């Protein structure tokens, strides 16, 4: 679809502005080992005193494969100025800047930053305009422009139903990618080599992930029940996307892009599903499929991303994890997998905790000794959490006369009133469902600490919900992947897993 004339004029104006900006910038060079202090500072205009917060992401995200927060650093505005010195960064990462209370929109969201960058931010709370300067700031400016361009291009394209017109939808995505890469090339000479190629990998990954997720989430047209659409989608995928090689970017730079590994995982998930739908000989599991990739850093990173995602959905088995530890040779990812095994592997003792119930009575793991404990971590508004809660009564019924089985519901809600409302059978929550199972469930609360609670940080590494654990009578982990009761046949499988745990 061609871009409208008006949009072309706007683009030409923007290109001129971009060229002028680039000419005013000092070329960015790689910093020495002595210059690795990373700073985000600036001014917050037309607003009262507030707390500025910088969040740093993890390399791998949640069960949904989105990057999640690893840590945060904050500083108050003094005279509307602020300065935040980040913890020592050893490699590229992604940062978010927000102001004030939780829920405020981000000034920038998960922008790529390098060790040694010093980003000066001037943000006007009234106009919502932001300006950047300082070492590493050009890539922030370009990211803002890319986001604006994405919206403008979308507005210029004819709106179509992607599942009714898949070819047009894919062409629209191709148009956006080509434009963003052209914009990036305009400032290539003002970026360091690493900044340019990591930014390029990021924009390719973000766009192409949408392509592969589009095919996979629609089951290659099969969810439509339209045989003609199925044939069209299969042909489009075969001709343009199936078993594509990685992009022609040096692997050293691809390593630094967190988004590129997540895109590769989406691509391999789609290839695996395509093989299944078309009866193409395939590996017995996605994990085995990923193992067939070319050994090296990038393959190890994709395997690790997959296993972290499986952990987030309580689907990571001890056997797969043990095999992966032998398969993944890259030290940083091997260490992460060993850490996961040490934390979640069968036989590890659950850490001590003290969580209150609705009446303020404290419960610890010591009080549960001698019982098999099924723990469900959740929060109000989580649709998957509601589905698990709706399916649990059938499992609890099977053990209603067995005092050696305990079902524990652990909420990470920060607001106690919200939590209390969600476990009150007389109340309803978002979606019209009451979040309760049976009177035998023990409802506990992280006392407002939410995701910062040390127990939650340790046993929900991916910040994915609902998150389940099955704990044995001796306080040791039986399964880090108990079956979700809301899946097909899940209630029966979970009942069998709990019965087996009773014998151990």
N, C-alpha and C positions, 0 to 999 in steps of 0.2 A: 504494500500500500504506500503510495507516494505521500510525502509530507506536504501539507498545505502550504500555499505561497506565503501566507502570513507567518507561518512558523519558520520558513526559510529565512525571511528577513530578520526575525528575532535571532536566529542562529548566527547569522553573519555579524550582527551587532555584538553578540556574545563572544564570537571568535576574536573580534577586534579588542574587546575588553580583556579577554584572556591573554592575548599577545602583549598588551600593554602591561598587565600584571606581571607576566613572566619577565619582561624587560626590567622591571623595578626590583626584582628579587636577586639576592646574592646567591650564586650557585651553591647548591648543597653538596657537601663532600662527606665522605665517611669520617667519623670521628675516631680519635685515637683511644686507646684503652684508658687513658687518664681523663677522658672527657665523657664518661658514661652516665653522669648524673642526668636524670630525665625530669623535666619540669613542665607543669602546666600552670600558667599564671595569667592574670589579666584584670579586667575591670568589668563590673556588673552595674550597668547604668539604669536609671529610672526605676529603682526598686529599693526597698528597705534592706536592713541588715539581714543576711541569710547565711546559710551554710552551703558551701560549694563542695560537691562530692564527685570524686573521680573513681569510677569502677574499672577494674582490670578483669579481662575475661580469662577463662580457662582455654587451653588449646582445643579440648574436646568439650562438647556441650551436653545437653540433656538427651533424654531418650528420643526427642524429636530432632536431634542433630543440630539444634541451634546453639550458638555459643552462650554460655552462662557465666555469671559473675564468679570470679575467684576470690577477689579481695577488693576492698574499697579504702580510699584515703580521703579525708575531708579537712577543710579549713574555713574559718569564718571570713566574711568580707570585712575588711577594716578600711574605713573610708572608701567603701565600694571596691576595694582592691583585694585580691586574694593571690596566694601562691601555694601550690601543692607540689612537693617534691615526692616523686614516686619511689616505691621500693626499687632496689637495684634490679634493672632489667638485663637479663643475659641474652635475650633474643627478641625478635619482633613480637608484638602483642597488639591487642585491640582495646581501646579505652572509650569510656562514656563519661560525659560531663553533665551533671544535673545541678539544680539549685533548689534550696528550700526543702519542703516536706516531700515525702515519697508520693509519687503520682504526678509530680510536675513533669512536663515534657522535657526530653533531653535536649540540651543545646547542641550536642552532637552525639551520635549513637554508634558505638563500636567502630571507631575510626582506627586505622592502622597506624601504629607509632613505632619508632625505632629507639633503641637505647641511645641516649645522648641528645635526643630532641629537646628543644626548649620552645614550647608553643605559647605564644601570647594571644589571649582571647579577649576581644572586646565585645560584650553582648549587651544589647539594648532590650530590656524587658518589655518596653512599650511597643517598639516596632518589630520585635523578634528578629532583628538583623544581627548578624555576627560577622566579625572581621578577624582574620588571623595574620600573625607575623611571627618572625623568629625562625630558628633552625627547625626544619622539617615541616613548616606550616603550609608550603605549597600543596602538598598532597591532601591536607585538610580542606583547603580552598577548592581543589579539584573535586573532592568527594561531595562537597556541598553543591557544586555546579552539576555534577553527575545526577544527584538526587533531583534537582530542579529539572534537568533535561529529561529524566525518566518520566516525570509528570507531564511535561510539555509534549513529548512524543506520543504518550498514551492519549492525550487529548486530541492530537492531530490525526490519529489513526481511527478508521471506521470501527465502531464497537461491534464485535461479533461474538456469538456464543462459541467458545473455544472447542467444545465437544461436537458442535454441529459443523464447524468449519476449521478443522484441525490444521489444514495446510496454511490457511491465512494466519491463524494464531502463531504458528511456528515462524512464518515469514515476518510477522510483526516483532517477534523476539529477536530474529536475526538483524532486523533494521536497527533496533535499539543497541545491540552489541556492537555493530559496526560503527555507529555514531559515537558511542562511549570510547571505543578504542581510538578513533580518530582524534577525539578531544584530548585523550591522554598523550598521543603522539605529538601534539602541539607543544607540550611542555616537557617533552622527554629530555631535552638538553639542560633543563633546569632542575632535574631530579638526579639523585645518585643512581647508579646502575641498579642497585638493589631496590630502591624505592620504586623505580619505574617498573621493574619486572614483577615485584610482589603486588603492586597495584594492578598491573595487567592481569596477573593470575587471579586476583580477587574479583575483578569485574567479569572475567570469563566464567569463573566458577559460579558467581551469583546468577548470571544469566542462563548458563547451561544447566544448572541444577533445576531451574524452573522447567526446562525442556524435558529432562528425564523424569522428574516428578509428575509432570503432566501425563506422560505415557503410563507410568506405573500406577498412579492413583486412579486412572480411568480403566485399569486392567486392559490397556490397549484397545479400548472401545467396547470391551465385552460387558461392562457394567450397563451399557446403553440398551442391550438387547437387540441392537441393529446389526445384522450380519454384514451389510455393506460398509458400515463404519468400521467394524472390526477389520475387514480386509484392507480398507484404506489406511488405518492406523498401523497395521502390521507392515504394509508396504512402505509407508513413510519412515518407519523406524529402521527397517532393513536397509533402505537406500541411503539414509542419511546419518544414522546414529549407532547402529549395532556394531559392537567391538571396535569402536574408534580408538586410535592411539592417543596418547597424552599430547598436550599442546607442545609446540616447539619452543619451549622456554627451558633454560638450564634448570636441572633438577635441584640445584642448590637454592634457587629462588622459589621453586614450587614448594620446597620444604617449609619455607617461612610463612607461607599462606595457609592459615587455618581453614579458610573457606575452600581452598582447592581440594584438600583431602576429603571434606564433606561432599563436595561435588563428585569426586571420583567414586565415593561410596554410593551415592545416588545412581550414578551411571552403572556401576556393577550390579546394584539391586535391580535396575531396569533390565539389564542384559539377562540376568538370571531368571527374571519373571518372563521375559520374551521367550527364552528357551523352553520354559515349562509350558507356556501356552501353545507353542508350536511344536511340541514333542521332539525338541532337539536334545540329543544326549547331553546330560549335564551332571555336575557334581551333586552329591547327595544333600548338600546344604550350602547356604550362602557362604559360610565360613570356609568350607572346602573349596568353593569356587574362588574365593579371594586368595587362598593359598597358592593357586595356580598362577598368580601374577608373577611378573619378573621379580626375583628376590632383590631386596634393597630397601633403602630408607622409605621411599614413597609407598611401596607395598606394605611395609610394616606399619606405617602411619595409618593407612586405610584399614588394615586389619584391626588395629587398636581402636580406631574410631568406631568400627562396627561392634566390637566387644563392649566398649563403653556404652554404646546405644542399647545393646542387649541388656547390660546391667541395669540401665535406667528403666527398662520395661520388665525387670525381674525375669529375664529370659536367658541369662548367662549361666550355663551349666559348668560344674566343676571340671568335667572331662574336657570340654572345649577350652576352658581357661588353661588347664594344665598343658594341653597340646600346644596352645598358642605361645606359652612361655618357652617352649622348646623351639618353636618356629620363628618367632620374632627375634632377630639378632641385633637390631638397632638398640644400643644401650638405654637411651632415654625411654623408649616404649617398652622394652623388656622390664625395666625397673617399675614402670607404672603397672604393668600386668602382675608382677610379683607383689606389688603393694596391694592391688585389688585382692589377690589370693590371700595375702596375710590378713586383710581386713574382713573379707567376706567368705573365704573358703570354708568348706565343711570342717567342723571340729574346732574352729576358733571361738574363744570365749567372748560373749557379749560384754561390752564395757558396762560398768556400773552407771546408774542414772537415778534421778529422783524426779518423778513427774507427778503433779497433783491431779486429782479428779475434780469434778465440779464442786465438791464440798470442801476442797482444800486438803484432803488427806493425801499424803505422799506415798508413792509406790516405787519400789526399786526392784531390780532383777532378783535380788536375794529373796524377795517375797514370792517369786514365781518358781523357785527351785522345786523340782519334783513334778512340774507340769510341762506339757508341750504347749508352747506359746505361738500362736499365729498373730503377727503384728502387721497392722495396716496403717501406713503413714499417709496423711491426706491433708487437704485444706478446702475450705468452703469455696464453692464456685468451680472446682475442678470436675469437669464432666465425667472423666474416666473414674474418678474417685466415687462419684455417685453410682456409677454402674457396678463397681465392685461392691459397694454397700448394699445395693439392691439384690445382688446375687448371693450374698453371704448367708442369709437366713437358712437356705437349703442345706448349707454345710453345717451351720451351728445346730440345726435340728438333729443331725446324725450323731452329735456328741452331747446332747442336752442332759443326759444322765451320767456323763463321765466327768468326774471332778478333776481328772488329770489333764484336761484340755482347757485352755484359756484363750479367748479371743480378745485382743487388745487393739483398740482404736486410738491412734496417736495423732492429734491435730497440731499443725504448725501455724494455725491462725494466730495473728498478733493480737487481735481484739477478742477478749474473753466473751463479750456479749455476742459476737458473731458466732463463736464456737458453741456457746450455750444454746443459741437459737437453732443451730444445725443439728444438735443431738436431742432436741426436744420433740417428741412425737407429736405434740400439739401444734408445732410450727412447721412452716415450709421454707425452702430455700430456692435459690435460682433454679429454674427449670421445673418447679412445682413438685420436686421430690423432697421427702424428709430424709435427712441423712442419719439414719439409725438402723440397726439390724435387729437384735432381740435384747430383752432385758439382761441377758447373761453377758453381753459385751461389757468390757471394762473400758470406759472412755477416759483417756488421759490427755493432757494438754502441756505444751512446752512453755507455759507461763509467759507468753508474750515474746519469747526469744526467737520464735520462728525459725527461719533458715540459718540463723546464726548460732543456734543451739549446737553444742559440741557433739552430742549424740547424733543429731541429724546430719551434721557435716561429715561425720565418720561413716554413717551407714546409709546415707543417700548421696553418694559421691557425685552423681550426675544431676542432682536437683530435679529429678523427674517424679511425677506423682500420677497415680498412686504408686507407692513403693512398698513391697511386701517382704517379710522375712519369716522363716519358720525356725523356731528355736527349740532345742531339745530339753529334756528334763534336767540335764546337768548344766544348763545355761550356755551351751555351745550351739553354734549355727548348724542346723540340719540341712537347710536349703537356702541359698540366696536367690533361687528362682522358683519359689512355690507357684503353682499354677494359678492364674487369675480365675476366679470363679465365674466371671462374666464372659469367658470365652466358650466356644463350642465344646461341650463335654467337660467344661472346666470344674463344675461342682463335683462330679464323680472323681476326677483326677485328684483334686485337692483333698477330698475325703480319704482317698487311698494313701496320699502322701502323709497325712496326719496319722493315720492308722499305723503306717510303717514306722513313723517317728516314735510312736508309743512303745514299740518293741525294742528300741535302741537304748 
